[in-house]
């Protein structure tokens, strides 16, 4: 059993992963930006079967024709995203109790990143 646990900001939703997260990455797409209110979101994949909840489960919002996003109905924390029919779910790394244990390895959808987010455009 792994020790990957996490939950929402208010503690209403708590989860446990029985497998190590894979493919950790930063997503810069507009859907992630709007759902999180941030220019980038860190994600990792886990098999749906490895995810269990202690008590409440996330509310789901259909964000596109084939995708649903899970969030806490009390505090609004973004927790997950899943495509219809998939056996894989993406968990937001920031909701892990120890997010430092999973390091994003790549970026996706960089073309959607705002110009002020790109390091090369900053004046130091």
N, C-alpha and C positions, 0 to 999 in steps of 0.2 A: 504494500500500500504506500502511496506517496503521501507527502505532507502538504500538498498544494490545497490551501483553503483560501476562502475570500468571501466577500460580501459587499453589500451596498453601503453607502455613507451612514445611513441611520441604523443599520444592523437588522432591519426587518428581514432581509434575505441573506442567508449564509449558504455557501456551497463548498463542496469537497470534490477534488479531482482524483480519481484513482490511477490516472496515468499522467506522465510528464507532458506538459504542453509542448507542441512542436510548431515549427515555422513561425517563430515570433518575428513580428515586423511592425513598421509604422505605416499606417494608411493615411493618405492625404486627400482622399476623394471627397467630393462635396456632400455625399450622403453622411459620411462619418463626421465631417466638420459640422454639419447642421444638427445631427443627433447629439453630439457631445458639446456643441458650442465652443469648439476648440479647433485650431488649424491642423491638428494631427492627432490620431488615436493609435495607441499601441495594442496589438492583438496577438493572440496565439491560438492555434488549433488544438482541439481535443475531440476524441470520439464522444458522441452524445452519450453513449452507454457508460462512459467513465465519470459523468457529471451527476452528482446527487445533491439534493437540497436538504437543509435542516429547517423544516417549517415551511414558510411561504416560498412560492415560486414567482419568477418575474412575470409581469404583464407583458404581452406581446403586441407590437405595432407592425403592421405590414407596410414596410417602407418602399417596396417596389413589387412588381408583379410576382416575383419568385423569392423574395427575401423578407424575413421578419427580424425585428430587433427587440431584445428583451431589456426591460428596465424595472426598477423598483417603483411600484405604484404609490409609495409614500413619499420618498425623497427624490425620485426621478433619476437616480444613478443609472447610467448606461452600463449594462452587464454583458450582453452577448449579441451575436448575430448568427442567423442560421438560414441557409437556403432550403427551399422546399425539397423534400426527398433526400436530403444529404444525411449522411451518418456522422458528419463532422460539424462541430459548432465552434465558433470563434468567441473567445473570452477576452474581455478588456483586461490588459495586464495590470492596470492601475487599481483594479478591484481585488487583486491578490493580496493576502495578508503580508506577503514578502515579495513584492514585485521585483526587487533587486536580484532574485534568484533566476529570473528569465530575462535574457538580454535580446532585444530585437536585433536581427541580423541583416535586414534589408528594408528598403522603402518601396511602397507601391503607390501608384497614381500621383507621382510627383508633379505632373503637369497641372494638377488642381491646387497645388500649394500656392498660397498668396506670395507675391514677389517679396514682401517684407519678411517672410519666413525663411527665405533662402539665405544661407550663410554668405554666399558671394555678393549679395546685394547690401549687406550691412556695412556701415561705416564704424569701425572700432576706434 
